[in-house]
Amino acid sequence: MHRTYLRLPAHFFRISLHTEVDNVTLALVPDQNHANLIAQLLNEHYGIRKGETITVTPTVIRHADDEAEDNAKSLPK
């Protein structure tokens, strides 16, 4: 019996809470419409303080094996 592994998509939308001193990732969502809906609901019901904003930004997640390959390619020969 063989196991099959699904690769997660590399492109996500990061929902972040920005303050004057910090930036916290609240969620990574694969669909832009869902990310915008979540951000809207958080803005309406989270109780945002002065100086805080919730943003949605596109993000590329690199898999660990991709990073290892890139590091190996960049090493001097």
mmCIF file of the N, C-alpha and C atoms, coordinates in Angstrom:
data_MODEL
# 
_entry.id   MODEL 
# 
loop_
_atom_site.group_PDB 
_atom_site.id 
_atom_site.type_symbol 
_atom_site.label_atom_id 
_atom_site.label_alt_id 
_atom_site.label_comp_id 
_atom_site.label_asym_id 
_atom_site.label_entity_id 
_atom_site.label_seq_id 
_atom_site.pdbx_PDB_ins_code 
_atom_site.Cartn_x 
_atom_site.Cartn_y 
_atom_site.Cartn_z 
_atom_site.occupancy 
_atom_site.B_iso_or_equiv 
_atom_site.pdbx_formal_charge 
_atom_site.auth_seq_id 
_atom_site.auth_comp_id 
_atom_site.auth_asym_id 
_atom_site.auth_atom_id 
_atom_site.pdbx_PDB_model_num 
ATOM 1   N N  . MET A 1 1  ? 0.842   -1.174 0.000  1.00 0.00 ? 1  MET A N  1 
ATOM 2   C CA . MET A 1 1  ? 0.000   0.000  0.000  1.00 0.00 ? 1  MET A CA 1 
ATOM 3   C C  . MET A 1 1  ? 0.894   1.245  0.000  1.00 0.00 ? 1  MET A C  1 
ATOM 4   N N  . HIS A 1 2  ? 0.640   2.131  -0.920 1.00 0.00 ? 2  HIS A N  1 
ATOM 5   C CA . HIS A 1 2  ? 1.422   3.352  -1.040 1.00 0.00 ? 2  HIS A CA 1 
ATOM 6   C C  . HIS A 1 2  ? 0.651   4.520  -0.455 1.00 0.00 ? 2  HIS A C  1 
ATOM 7   N N  . ARG A 1 3  ? 1.384   5.367  0.214  1.00 0.00 ? 3  ARG A N  1 
ATOM 8   C CA . ARG A 1 3  ? 0.765   6.588  0.732  1.00 0.00 ? 3  ARG A CA 1 
ATOM 9   C C  . ARG A 1 3  ? 0.907   7.695  -0.296 1.00 0.00 ? 3  ARG A C  1 
ATOM 10  N N  . THR A 1 4  ? -0.125  8.474  -0.416 1.00 0.00 ? 4  THR A N  1 
ATOM 11  C CA . THR A 1 4  ? -0.047  9.653  -1.276 1.00 0.00 ? 4  THR A CA 1 
ATOM 12  C C  . THR A 1 4  ? -0.097  10.884 -0.402 1.00 0.00 ? 4  THR A C  1 
ATOM 13  N N  . TYR A 1 5  ? 0.766   11.807 -0.717 1.00 0.00 ? 5  TYR A N  1 
ATOM 14  C CA . TYR A 1 5  ? 0.819   13.050 0.032  1.00 0.00 ? 5  TYR A CA 1 
ATOM 15  C C  . TYR A 1 5  ? 0.396   14.182 -0.885 1.00 0.00 ? 5  TYR A C  1 
ATOM 16  N N  . LEU A 1 6  ? -0.473  15.002 -0.395 1.00 0.00 ? 6  LEU A N  1 
ATOM 17  C CA . LEU A 1 6  ? -0.898  16.169 -1.148 1.00 0.00 ? 6  LEU A CA 1 
ATOM 18  C C  . LEU A 1 6  ? 0.006   17.338 -0.782 1.00 0.00 ? 6  LEU A C  1 
ATOM 19  N N  . ARG A 1 7  ? 0.463   18.036 -1.779 1.00 0.00 ? 7  ARG A N  1 
ATOM 20  C CA . ARG A 1 7  ? 1.249   19.246 -1.513 1.00 0.00 ? 7  ARG A CA 1 
ATOM 21  C C  . ARG A 1 7  ? 0.301   20.399 -1.300 1.00 0.00 ? 7  ARG A C  1 
ATOM 22  N N  . LEU A 1 8  ? 0.568   21.158 -0.298 1.00 0.00 ? 8  LEU A N  1 
ATOM 23  C CA . LEU A 1 8  ? -0.224  22.361 -0.061 1.00 0.00 ? 8  LEU A CA 1 
ATOM 24  C C  . LEU A 1 8  ? 0.097   23.391 -1.133 1.00 0.00 ? 8  LEU A C  1 
ATOM 25  N N  . PRO A 1 9  ? -0.883  24.196 -1.488 1.00 0.00 ? 9  PRO A N  1 
ATOM 26  C CA . PRO A 1 9  ? -0.582  25.239 -2.475 1.00 0.00 ? 9  PRO A CA 1 
ATOM 27  C C  . PRO A 1 9  ? 0.449   26.215 -1.917 1.00 0.00 ? 9  PRO A C  1 
ATOM 28  N N  . ALA A 1 10 ? 1.255   26.764 -2.797 1.00 0.00 ? 10 ALA A N  1 
ATOM 29  C CA . ALA A 1 10 ? 2.316   27.672 -2.360 1.00 0.00 ? 10 ALA A CA 1 
ATOM 30  C C  . ALA A 1 10 ? 1.817   29.099 -2.180 1.00 0.00 ? 10 ALA A C  1 
ATOM 31  N N  . HIS A 1 11 ? 0.712   29.441 -2.821 1.00 0.00 ? 11 HIS A N  1 
ATOM 32  C CA . HIS A 1 11 ? 0.206   30.814 -2.773 1.00 0.00 ? 11 HIS A CA 1 
ATOM 33  C C  . HIS A 1 11 ? -0.928  30.925 -1.764 1.00 0.00 ? 11 HIS A C  1 
ATOM 34  N N  . PHE A 1 12 ? -0.747  31.806 -0.816 1.00 0.00 ? 12 PHE A N  1 
ATOM 35  C CA . PHE A 1 12 ? -1.750  32.052 0.214  1.00 0.00 ? 12 PHE A CA 1 
ATOM 36  C C  . PHE A 1 12 ? -1.997  33.545 0.318  1.00 0.00 ? 12 PHE A C  1 
ATOM 37  N N  . PHE A 1 13 ? -3.010  33.883 1.063  1.00 0.00 ? 13 PHE A N  1 
ATOM 38  C CA . PHE A 1 13 ? -3.272  35.274 1.405  1.00 0.00 ? 13 PHE A CA 1 
ATOM 39  C C  . PHE A 1 13 ? -3.147  35.380 2.914  1.00 0.00 ? 13 PHE A C  1 
ATOM 40  N N  . ARG A 1 14 ? -2.232  36.236 3.352  1.00 0.00 ? 14 ARG A N  1 
ATOM 41  C CA . ARG A 1 14 ? -1.921  36.396 4.774  1.00 0.00 ? 14 ARG A CA 1 
ATOM 42  C C  . ARG A 1 14 ? -2.806  37.489 5.357  1.00 0.00 ? 14 ARG A C  1 
ATOM 43  N N  . ILE A 1 15 ? -3.533  37.134 6.415  1.00 0.00 ? 15 ILE A N  1 
ATOM 44  C CA . ILE A 1 15 ? -4.341  38.107 7.149  1.00 0.00 ? 15 ILE A CA 1 
ATOM 45  C C  . ILE A 1 15 ? -3.529  38.486 8.375  1.00 0.00 ? 15 ILE A C  1 
ATOM 46  N N  . SER A 1 16 ? -3.185  39.767 8.476  1.00 0.00 ? 16 SER A N  1 
ATOM 47  C CA . SER A 1 16 ? -2.294  40.232 9.540  1.00 0.00 ? 16 SER A CA 1 
ATOM 48  C C  . SER A 1 16 ? -2.922  41.367 10.321 1.00 0.00 ? 16 SER A C  1 
ATOM 49  N N  . LEU A 1 17 ? -2.578  41.408 11.603 1.00 0.00 ? 17 LEU A N  1 
ATOM 50  C CA . LEU A 1 17 ? -2.942  42.523 12.469 1.00 0.00 ? 17 LEU A CA 1 
ATOM 51  C C  . LEU A 1 17 ? -1.688  43.369 12.646 1.00 0.00 ? 17 LEU A C  1 
ATOM 52  N N  . HIS A 1 18 ? -1.738  44.597 12.167 1.00 0.00 ? 18 HIS A N  1 
ATOM 53  C CA . HIS A 1 18 ? -0.609  45.525 12.275 1.00 0.00 ? 18 HIS A CA 1 
ATOM 54  C C  . HIS A 1 18 ? -0.875  46.502 13.409 1.00 0.00 ? 18 HIS A C  1 
ATOM 55  N N  . THR A 1 19 ? 0.128   46.649 14.280 1.00 0.00 ? 19 THR A N  1 
ATOM 56  C CA . THR A 1 19 ? 0.080   47.672 15.320 1.00 0.00 ? 19 THR A CA 1 
ATOM 57  C C  . THR A 1 19 ? 1.295   48.572 15.123 1.00 0.00 ? 19 THR A C  1 
ATOM 58  N N  . GLU A 1 20 ? 1.427   49.556 15.975 1.00 0.00 ? 20 GLU A N  1 
ATOM 59  C CA . GLU A 1 20 ? 2.567   50.464 15.855 1.00 0.00 ? 20 GLU A CA 1 
ATOM 60  C C  . GLU A 1 20 ? 3.890   49.769 16.165 1.00 0.00 ? 20 GLU A C  1 
ATOM 61  N N  . VAL A 1 21 ? 3.854   48.697 16.950 1.00 0.00 ? 21 VAL A N  1 
ATOM 62  C CA . VAL A 1 21 ? 5.092   48.036 17.356 1.00 0.00 ? 21 VAL A CA 1 
ATOM 63  C C  . VAL A 1 21 ? 5.201   46.587 16.892 1.00 0.00 ? 21 VAL A C  1 
ATOM 64  N N  . ASP A 1 22 ? 4.149   46.012 16.321 1.00 0.00 ? 22 ASP A N  1 
ATOM 65  C CA . ASP A 1 22 ? 4.169   44.588 16.005 1.00 0.00 ? 22 ASP A CA 1 
ATOM 66  C C  . ASP A 1 22 ? 3.337   44.291 14.765 1.00 0.00 ? 22 ASP A C  1 
ATOM 67  N N  . ASN A 1 23 ? 3.575   43.124 14.199 1.00 0.00 ? 23 ASN A N  1 
ATOM 68  C CA . ASN A 1 23 ? 2.826   42.620 13.062 1.00 0.00 ? 23 ASN A CA 1 
ATOM 69  C C  . ASN A 1 23 ? 2.567   41.140 13.330 1.00 0.00 ? 23 ASN A C  1 
ATOM 70  N N  . VAL A 1 24 ? 1.302   40.745 13.466 1.00 0.00 ? 24 VAL A N  1 
ATOM 71  C CA . VAL A 1 24 ? 0.951   39.383 13.833 1.00 0.00 ? 24 VAL A CA 1 
ATOM 72  C C  . VAL A 1 24 ? 0.139   38.751 12.715 1.00 0.00 ? 24 VAL A C  1 
ATOM 73  N N  . THR A 1 25 ? 0.566   37.571 12.254 1.00 0.00 ? 25 THR A N  1 
ATOM 74  C CA . THR A 1 25 ? -0.213  36.833 11.265 1.00 0.00 ? 25 THR A CA 1 
ATOM 75  C C  . THR A 1 25 ? -1.360  36.139 11.976 1.00 0.00 ? 25 THR A C  1 
ATOM 76  N N  . LEU A 1 26 ? -2.570  36.418 11.528 1.00 0.00 ? 26 LEU A N  1 
ATOM 77  C CA . LEU A 1 26 ? -3.754  35.807 12.120 1.00 0.00 ? 26 LEU A CA 1 
ATOM 78  C C  . LEU A 1 26 ? -4.160  34.542 11.381 1.00 0.00 ? 26 LEU A C  1 
ATOM 79  N N  . ALA A 1 27 ? -3.986  34.525 10.054 1.00 0.00 ? 27 ALA A N  1 
ATOM 80  C CA . ALA A 1 27 ? -4.397  33.365 9.262  1.00 0.00 ? 27 ALA A CA 1 
ATOM 81  C C  . ALA A 1 27 ? -3.707  33.372 7.913  1.00 0.00 ? 27 ALA A C  1 
ATOM 82  N N  . LEU A 1 28 ? -3.559  32.171 7.346  1.00 0.00 ? 28 LEU A N  1 
ATOM 83  C CA . LEU A 1 28 ? -3.139  31.998 5.960  1.00 0.00 ? 28 LEU A CA 1 
ATOM 84  C C  . LEU A 1 28 ? -4.290  31.314 5.243  1.00 0.00 ? 28 LEU A C  1 
ATOM 85  N N  . VAL A 1 29 ? -4.804  31.949 4.204  1.00 0.00 ? 29 VAL A N  1 
ATOM 86  C CA . VAL A 1 29 ? -6.004  31.468 3.518  1.00 0.00 ? 29 VAL A CA 1 
ATOM 87  C C  . VAL A 1 29 ? -5.670  31.291 2.038  1.00 0.00 ? 29 VAL A C  1 
ATOM 88  N N  . PRO A 1 30 ? -6.023  30.137 1.431  1.00 0.00 ? 30 PRO A N  1 
ATOM 89  C CA . PRO A 1 30 ? -5.670  29.922 0.027  1.00 0.00 ? 30 PRO A CA 1 
ATOM 90  C C  . PRO A 1 30 ? -6.537  30.685 -0.977 1.00 0.00 ? 30 PRO A C  1 
ATOM 91  N N  . ASP A 1 31 ? -7.687  31.189 -0.559 1.00 0.00 ? 31 ASP A N  1 
ATOM 92  C CA . ASP A 1 31 ? -8.606  31.857 -1.481 1.00 0.00 ? 31 ASP A CA 1 
ATOM 93  C C  . ASP A 1 31 ? -8.724  33.338 -1.129 1.00 0.00 ? 31 ASP A C  1 
ATOM 94  N N  . GLN A 1 32 ? -8.565  34.212 -2.111 1.00 0.00 ? 32 GLN A N  1 
ATOM 95  C CA . GLN A 1 32 ? -8.584  35.653 -1.860 1.00 0.00 ? 32 GLN A CA 1 
ATOM 96  C C  . GLN A 1 32 ? -9.943  36.138 -1.371 1.00 0.00 ? 32 GLN A C  1 
ATOM 97  N N  . ASN A 1 33 ? -11.019 35.608 -1.932 1.00 0.00 ? 33 ASN A N  1 
ATOM 98  C CA . ASN A 1 33 ? -12.356 36.035 -1.501 1.00 0.00 ? 33 ASN A CA 1 
ATOM 99  C C  . ASN A 1 33 ? -12.603 35.693 -0.035 1.00 0.00 ? 33 ASN A C  1 
ATOM 100 N N  . HIS A 1 34 ? -12.174 34.494 0.374  1.00 0.00 ? 34 HIS A N  1 
ATOM 101 C CA . HIS A 1 34 ? -12.337 34.103 1.774  1.00 0.00 ? 34 HIS A CA 1 
ATOM 102 C C  . HIS A 1 34 ? -11.467 34.966 2.684  1.00 0.00 ? 34 HIS A C  1 
ATOM 103 N N  . ALA A 1 35 ? -10.259 35.270 2.232  1.00 0.00 ? 35 ALA A N  1 
ATOM 104 C CA . ALA A 1 35 ? -9.363  36.113 3.029  1.00 0.00 ? 35 ALA A CA 1 
ATOM 105 C C  . ALA A 1 35 ? -9.969  37.495 3.235  1.00 0.00 ? 35 ALA A C  1 
ATOM 106 N N  . ASN A 1 36 ? -10.529 38.069 2.171  1.00 0.00 ? 36 ASN A N  1 
ATOM 107 C CA . ASN A 1 36 ? -11.152 39.392 2.297  1.00 0.00 ? 36 ASN A CA 1 
ATOM 108 C C  . ASN A 1 36 ? -12.373 39.352 3.210  1.00 0.00 ? 36 ASN A C  1 
ATOM 109 N N  . LEU A 1 37 ? -13.155 38.275 3.128  1.00 0.00 ? 37 LEU A N  1 
ATOM 110 C CA . LEU A 1 37 ? -14.326 38.129 3.998  1.00 0.00 ? 37 LEU A CA 1 
ATOM 111 C C  . LEU A 1 37 ? -13.903 38.018 5.463  1.00 0.00 ? 37 LEU A C  1 
ATOM 112 N N  . ILE A 1 38 ? -12.880 37.216 5.732  1.00 0.00 ? 38 ILE A N  1 
ATOM 113 C CA . ILE A 1 38 ? -12.385 37.073 7.107  1.00 0.00 ? 38 ILE A CA 1 
ATOM 114 C C  . ILE A 1 38 ? -11.881 38.413 7.629  1.00 0.00 ? 38 ILE A C  1 
ATOM 115 N N  . ALA A 1 39 ? -11.132 39.142 6.805  1.00 0.00 ? 39 ALA A N  1 
ATOM 116 C CA . ALA A 1 39 ? -10.613 40.452 7.218  1.00 0.00 ? 39 ALA A CA 1 
ATOM 117 C C  . ALA A 1 39 ? -11.756 41.420 7.506  1.00 0.00 ? 39 ALA A C  1 
ATOM 118 N N  . GLN A 1 40 ? -12.793 41.395 6.682  1.00 0.00 ? 40 GLN A N  1 
ATOM 119 C CA . GLN A 1 40 ? -13.948 42.269 6.898  1.00 0.00 ? 40 GLN A CA 1 
ATOM 120 C C  . GLN A 1 40 ? -14.652 41.926 8.208  1.00 0.00 ? 40 GLN A C  1 
ATOM 121 N N  . LEU A 1 41 ? -14.844 40.631 8.462  1.00 0.00 ? 41 LEU A N  1 
ATOM 122 C CA . LEU A 1 41 ? -15.493 40.218 9.711  1.00 0.00 ? 41 LEU A CA 1 
ATOM 123 C C  . LEU A 1 41 ? -14.650 40.597 10.922 1.00 0.00 ? 41 LEU A C  1 
ATOM 124 N N  . LEU A 1 42 ? -13.332 40.436 10.818 1.00 0.00 ? 42 LEU A N  1 
ATOM 125 C CA . LEU A 1 42 ? -12.456 40.830 11.922 1.00 0.00 ? 42 LEU A CA 1 
ATOM 126 C C  . LEU A 1 42 ? -12.518 42.333 12.160 1.00 0.00 ? 42 LEU A C  1 
ATOM 127 N N  . ASN A 1 43 ? -12.522 43.113 11.085 1.00 0.00 ? 43 ASN A N  1 
ATOM 128 C CA . ASN A 1 43 ? -12.615 44.571 11.225 1.00 0.00 ? 43 ASN A CA 1 
ATOM 129 C C  . ASN A 1 43 ? -13.914 44.981 11.903 1.00 0.00 ? 43 ASN A C  1 
ATOM 130 N N  . GLU A 1 44 ? -15.011 44.283 11.595 1.00 0.00 ? 44 GLU A N  1 
ATOM 131 C CA . GLU A 1 44 ? -16.314 44.646 12.149 1.00 0.00 ? 44 GLU A CA 1 
ATOM 132 C C  . GLU A 1 44 ? -16.509 44.164 13.582 1.00 0.00 ? 44 GLU A C  1 
ATOM 133 N N  . HIS A 1 45 ? -15.918 43.009 13.936 1.00 0.00 ? 45 HIS A N  1 
ATOM 134 C CA . HIS A 1 45 ? -16.253 42.385 15.218 1.00 0.00 ? 45 HIS A CA 1 
ATOM 135 C C  . HIS A 1 45 ? -15.079 42.193 16.172 1.00 0.00 ? 45 HIS A C  1 
ATOM 136 N N  . TYR A 1 46 ? -13.856 42.477 15.733 1.00 0.00 ? 46 TYR A N  1 
ATOM 137 C CA . TYR A 1 46 ? -12.693 42.232 16.585 1.00 0.00 ? 46 TYR A CA 1 
ATOM 138 C C  . TYR A 1 46 ? -12.476 43.336 17.602 1.00 0.00 ? 46 TYR A C  1 
ATOM 139 N N  . GLY A 1 47 ? -12.939 44.528 17.325 1.00 0.00 ? 47 GLY A N  1 
ATOM 140 C CA . GLY A 1 47 ? -12.702 45.649 18.229 1.00 0.00 ? 47 GLY A CA 1 
ATOM 141 C C  . GLY A 1 47 ? -11.332 46.252 18.001 1.00 0.00 ? 47 GLY A C  1 
ATOM 142 N N  . ILE A 1 48 ? -11.084 46.684 16.791 1.00 0.00 ? 48 ILE A N  1 
ATOM 143 C CA . ILE A 1 48 ? -9.795  47.269 16.420 1.00 0.00 ? 48 ILE A CA 1 
ATOM 144 C C  . ILE A 1 48 ? -9.562  48.551 17.213 1.00 0.00 ? 48 ILE A C  1 
ATOM 145 N N  . ARG A 1 49 ? -8.368  48.646 17.795 1.00 0.00 ? 49 ARG A N  1 
ATOM 146 C CA . ARG A 1 49 ? -8.003  49.849 18.543 1.00 0.00 ? 49 ARG A CA 1 
ATOM 147 C C  . ARG A 1 49 ? -7.362  50.867 17.617 1.00 0.00 ? 49 ARG A C  1 
ATOM 148 N N  . LYS A 1 50 ? -7.207  52.077 18.127 1.00 0.00 ? 50 LYS A N  1 
ATOM 149 C CA . LYS A 1 50 ? -6.542  53.131 17.360 1.00 0.00 ? 50 LYS A CA 1 
ATOM 150 C C  . LYS A 1 50 ? -5.105  52.700 17.065 1.00 0.00 ? 50 LYS A C  1 
ATOM 151 N N  . GLY A 1 51 ? -4.696  52.847 15.828 1.00 0.00 ? 51 GLY A N  1 
ATOM 152 C CA . GLY A 1 51 ? -3.346  52.453 15.439 1.00 0.00 ? 51 GLY A CA 1 
ATOM 153 C C  . GLY A 1 51 ? -3.231  51.018 14.963 1.00 0.00 ? 51 GLY A C  1 
ATOM 154 N N  . GLU A 1 52 ? -4.313  50.242 15.020 1.00 0.00 ? 52 GLU A N  1 
ATOM 155 C CA . GLU A 1 52 ? -4.305  48.860 14.551 1.00 0.00 ? 52 GLU A CA 1 
ATOM 156 C C  . GLU A 1 52 ? -5.026  48.762 13.211 1.00 0.00 ? 52 GLU A C  1 
ATOM 157 N N  . THR A 1 53 ? -4.511  47.924 12.339 1.00 0.00 ? 53 THR A N  1 
ATOM 158 C CA . THR A 1 53 ? -5.181  47.646 11.073 1.00 0.00 ? 53 THR A CA 1 
ATOM 159 C C  . THR A 1 53 ? -5.069  46.163 10.760 1.00 0.00 ? 53 THR A C  1 
ATOM 160 N N  . ILE A 1 54 ? -6.055  45.651 10.055 1.00 0.00 ? 54 ILE A N  1 
ATOM 161 C CA . ILE A 1 54 ? -6.019  44.278 9.567  1.00 0.00 ? 54 ILE A CA 1 
ATOM 162 C C  . ILE A 1 54 ? -5.851  44.353 8.060  1.00 0.00 ? 54 ILE A C  1 
ATOM 163 N N  . THR A 1 55 ? -4.845  43.647 7.550  1.00 0.00 ? 55 THR A N  1 
ATOM 164 C CA . THR A 1 55 ? -4.556  43.693 6.122  1.00 0.00 ? 55 THR A CA 1 
ATOM 165 C C  . THR A 1 55 ? -4.527  42.292 5.535  1.00 0.00 ? 55 THR A C  1 
ATOM 166 N N  . VAL A 1 56 ? -4.749  42.225 4.233  1.00 0.00 ? 56 VAL A N  1 
ATOM 167 C CA . VAL A 1 56 ? -4.636  40.976 3.475  1.00 0.00 ? 56 VAL A CA 1 
ATOM 168 C C  . VAL A 1 56 ? -3.555  41.187 2.425  1.00 0.00 ? 56 VAL A C  1 
ATOM 169 N N  . THR A 1 57 ? -2.539  40.325 2.446  1.00 0.00 ? 57 THR A N  1 
ATOM 170 C CA . THR A 1 57 ? -1.456  40.436 1.468  1.00 0.00 ? 57 THR A CA 1 
ATOM 171 C C  . THR A 1 57 ? -1.182  39.073 0.850  1.00 0.00 ? 57 THR A C  1 
ATOM 172 N N  . PRO A 1 58 ? -0.890  39.028 -0.459 1.00 0.00 ? 58 PRO A N  1 
ATOM 173 C CA . PRO A 1 58 ? -0.519  37.755 -1.078 1.00 0.00 ? 58 PRO A CA 1 
ATOM 174 C C  . PRO A 1 58 ? 0.834   37.297 -0.543 1.00 0.00 ? 58 PRO A C  1 
ATOM 175 N N  . THR A 1 59 ? 0.953   35.994 -0.327 1.00 0.00 ? 59 THR A N  1 
ATOM 176 C CA . THR A 1 59 ? 2.159   35.430 0.265  1.00 0.00 ? 59 THR A CA 1 
ATOM 177 C C  . THR A 1 59 ? 2.505   34.132 -0.452 1.00 0.00 ? 59 THR A C  1 
ATOM 178 N N  . VAL A 1 60 ? 3.775   33.906 -0.682 1.00 0.00 ? 60 VAL A N  1 
ATOM 179 C CA . VAL A 1 60 ? 4.230   32.643 -1.258 1.00 0.00 ? 60 VAL A CA 1 
ATOM 180 C C  . VAL A 1 60 ? 4.936   31.864 -0.162 1.00 0.00 ? 60 VAL A C  1 
ATOM 181 N N  . ILE A 1 61 ? 4.468   30.665 0.079  1.00 0.00 ? 61 ILE A N  1 
ATOM 182 C CA . ILE A 1 61 ? 5.076   29.788 1.075  1.00 0.00 ? 61 ILE A CA 1 
ATOM 183 C C  . ILE A 1 61 ? 6.001   28.834 0.332  1.00 0.00 ? 61 ILE A C  1 
ATOM 184 N N  . ARG A 1 62 ? 7.248   28.825 0.718  1.00 0.00 ? 62 ARG A N  1 
ATOM 185 C CA . ARG A 1 62 ? 8.199   27.905 0.086  1.00 0.00 ? 62 ARG A CA 1 
ATOM 186 C C  . ARG A 1 62 ? 8.307   26.660 0.926  1.00 0.00 ? 62 ARG A C  1 
ATOM 187 N N  . HIS A 1 63 ? 8.266   25.506 0.276  1.00 0.00 ? 63 HIS A N  1 
ATOM 188 C CA . HIS A 1 63 ? 8.385   24.230 0.970  1.00 0.00 ? 63 HIS A CA 1 
ATOM 189 C C  . HIS A 1 63 ? 9.839   23.999 1.374  1.00 0.00 ? 63 HIS A C  1 
ATOM 190 N N  . ALA A 1 64 ? 10.042  23.264 2.441  1.00 0.00 ? 64 ALA A N  1 
ATOM 191 C CA . ALA A 1 64 ? 11.385  23.041 2.967  1.00 0.00 ? 64 ALA A CA 1 
ATOM 192 C C  . ALA A 1 64 ? 12.282  22.373 1.934  1.00 0.00 ? 64 ALA A C  1 
ATOM 193 N N  . ASP A 1 65 ? 11.759  21.410 1.155  1.00 0.00 ? 65 ASP A N  1 
ATOM 194 C CA . ASP A 1 65 ? 12.596  20.742 0.161  1.00 0.00 ? 65 ASP A CA 1 
ATOM 195 C C  . ASP A 1 65 ? 12.985  21.695 -0.967 1.00 0.00 ? 65 ASP A C  1 
ATOM 196 N N  . ASP A 1 66 ? 12.130  22.651 -1.311 1.00 0.00 ? 66 ASP A N  1 
ATOM 197 C CA . ASP A 1 66 ? 12.473  23.658 -2.314 1.00 0.00 ? 66 ASP A CA 1 
ATOM 198 C C  . ASP A 1 66 ? 13.613  24.538 -1.821 1.00 0.00 ? 66 ASP A C  1 
ATOM 199 N N  . GLU A 1 67 ? 13.570  24.920 -0.557 1.00 0.00 ? 67 GLU A N  1 
ATOM 200 C CA . GLU A 1 67 ? 14.626  25.752 0.017  1.00 0.00 ? 67 GLU A CA 1 
ATOM 201 C C  . GLU A 1 67 ? 15.948  24.993 0.045  1.00 0.00 ? 67 GLU A C  1 
ATOM 202 N N  . ALA A 1 68 ? 15.898  23.699 0.374  1.00 0.00 ? 68 ALA A N  1 
ATOM 203 C CA . ALA A 1 68 ? 17.116  22.901 0.423  1.00 0.00 ? 68 ALA A CA 1 
ATOM 204 C C  . ALA A 1 68 ? 17.742  22.799 -0.964 1.00 0.00 ? 68 ALA A C  1 
ATOM 205 N N  . GLU A 1 69 ? 16.902  22.624 -2.000 1.00 0.00 ? 69 GLU A N  1 
ATOM 206 C CA . GLU A 1 69 ? 17.421  22.560 -3.367 1.00 0.00 ? 69 GLU A CA 1 
ATOM 207 C C  . GLU A 1 69 ? 18.058  23.883 -3.768 1.00 0.00 ? 69 GLU A C  1 
ATOM 208 N N  . ASP A 1 70 ? 17.401  24.994 -3.444 1.00 0.00 ? 70 ASP A N  1 
ATOM 209 C CA . ASP A 1 70 ? 17.948  26.308 -3.780 1.00 0.00 ? 70 ASP A CA 1 
ATOM 210 C C  . ASP A 1 70 ? 19.266  26.557 -3.065 1.00 0.00 ? 70 ASP A C  1 
ATOM 211 N N  . ASN A 1 71 ? 19.352  26.154 -1.795 1.00 0.00 ? 71 ASN A N  1 
ATOM 212 C CA . ASN A 1 71 ? 20.592  26.336 -1.040 1.00 0.00 ? 71 ASN A CA 1 
ATOM 213 C C  . ASN A 1 71 ? 21.712  25.497 -1.639 1.00 0.00 ? 71 ASN A C  1 
ATOM 214 N N  . ALA A 1 72 ? 21.381  24.276 -2.063 1.00 0.00 ? 72 ALA A N  1 
ATOM 215 C CA . ALA A 1 72 ? 22.392  23.406 -2.656 1.00 0.00 ? 72 ALA A CA 1 
ATOM 216 C C  . ALA A 1 72 ? 22.889  23.979 -3.980 1.00 0.00 ? 72 ALA A C  1 
ATOM 217 N N  . LYS A 1 73 ? 21.990  24.587 -4.759 1.00 0.00 ? 73 LYS A N  1 
ATOM 218 C CA . LYS A 1 73 ? 22.387  25.166 -6.047 1.00 0.00 ? 73 LYS A CA 1 
ATOM 219 C C  . LYS A 1 73 ? 23.265  26.399 -5.859 1.00 0.00 ? 73 LYS A C  1 
ATOM 220 N N  . SER A 1 74 ? 23.079  27.123 -4.769 1.00 0.00 ? 74 SER A N  1 
ATOM 221 C CA . SER A 1 74 ? 23.826  28.364 -4.570 1.00 0.00 ? 74 SER A CA 1 
ATOM 222 C C  . SER A 1 74 ? 25.205  28.145 -3.942 1.00 0.00 ? 74 SER A C  1 
ATOM 223 N N  . LEU A 1 75 ? 25.490  26.927 -3.507 1.00 0.00 ? 75 LEU A N  1 
ATOM 224 C CA . LEU A 1 75 ? 26.798  26.656 -2.909 1.00 0.00 ? 75 LEU A CA 1 
ATOM 225 C C  . LEU A 1 75 ? 27.882  26.673 -3.987 1.00 0.00 ? 75 LEU A C  1 
ATOM 226 N N  . PRO A 1 76 ? 29.058  27.212 -3.661 1.00 0.00 ? 76 PRO A N  1 
ATOM 227 C CA . PRO A 1 76 ? 30.153  27.212 -4.648 1.00 0.00 ? 76 PRO A CA 1 
ATOM 228 C C  . PRO A 1 76 ? 30.635  25.793 -4.905 1.00 0.00 ? 76 PRO A C  1 
ATOM 229 N N  . LYS A 1 77 ? 31.054  25.557 -6.136 1.00 0.00 ? 77 LYS A N  1 
ATOM 230 C CA . LYS A 1 77 ? 31.531  24.203 -6.497 1.00 0.00 ? 77 LYS A CA 1 
ATOM 231 C C  . LYS A 1 77 ? 33.029  24.165 -6.561 1.00 0.00 ? 77 LYS A C  1 
# 
